[in-house]
Amino acid sequence: MASSGADESEWSRCELMVVVVAVIHVVASLLMCILVLMHSGQGGGLSDFMGGGSMAAGSTVMEKNLDRITVVAAIVFSFTTILLGLLLIK
C-alpha cells in the first residue's frame, strides 16, 4: 500500500508539471501572436501606432526590442513544445 501512495504522489507531480508547462505554452503562443502582429512589414504594421515612426524598418529602438522579445518568446514556445512532447510520451 505504501508504494501505491508513492506512485500516486509521483503521478500527481507529473500531472502538475504537464499543466504548468501547458499554461506556459499557451501564454507563449498568445504572446507570439501578439508580437508578430506588432512587427511592421513592408508597409508598416501595428508598431507604427505605438511610436514606430517612419524610419527604415528595424532601425528604431522599439523594433530592436520587439525583435528581442519575439525571439525570447519563440525560444520559450519551442522549449515548451519539446518538453510537452517528452512529458506526454507515456
N, C-alpha and C positions, 0 to 999 in steps of 0.2 A: 504494500500500500504506500509506503514512503516513497518508493521510486516513481509511482504513478503521480504523486503530488509534485515531485520534482519535474517530471516530464510536462505536466500541465503548466507549471510556472514558467518553464522554458518556452513552451509553445506560446504562452501569452506574451512573453517578452519579444518573441519573433513576430507575432501579430502586431504588437505595438510598434516595432521597428518598421514594418511594412506600412502601417498607417502614417507614421511620421514622415517617412520618405515619400509616400504618395502625396501628402499635403505639400511638402516642399516642391515636389514635381509639378503639381498643379499651379502653385504660386509662381514658379519659374516659367511655366508655359504661358501664363497670363501676362507676366511681365515681359516676356519675349514678344508677344503680340503687340503690346503697347509700345515697346521700344522700337520695334521695326516700323510701326506706323508713324512714329515721331521722326524717323530719318527722312531727310529730304532726298528726293530722287532727282531726275533730270530737271524738272520744272519747279522744284520746291515741294515741301511736304508740311506736315503738321508742325515741324520745328520752326518754320517761318512765323507761325503765330505766337511762338514763345520767345521771340527775340533772336531768331536765327540770322536775320539780316539778309542783305542781298550780295554778300561776298561769295567767293568761289566755294563750291560745296566741300565741306570737310575742313575748311581752313579756320573756322571760328572755334573758340574755346568750348562753346556749348556742343558743337558737333564732335569734337575730340572726346569730350567727357561722355557724350551719348554713345560714342563708339566703344569706349572702355566699359561702360556699364552693360552694354549689349553683349560684349564678349564675355564678361563675367557671368551674365545670366545664361548665355549659351553653354558655358562650361558647367555651370550648376545643373542645367537641364540635361546635358549629356551624361554627367556623372550619375544623376538620379535615375536616368533611363537604364543605364547599365546596372546600377545597384538594384533597382526593382526587378530587372530580368534575372539577376542572380538570386535574389530573395524568393522569387516566385517559381523557381525551377521545380520545387517539390511536387 
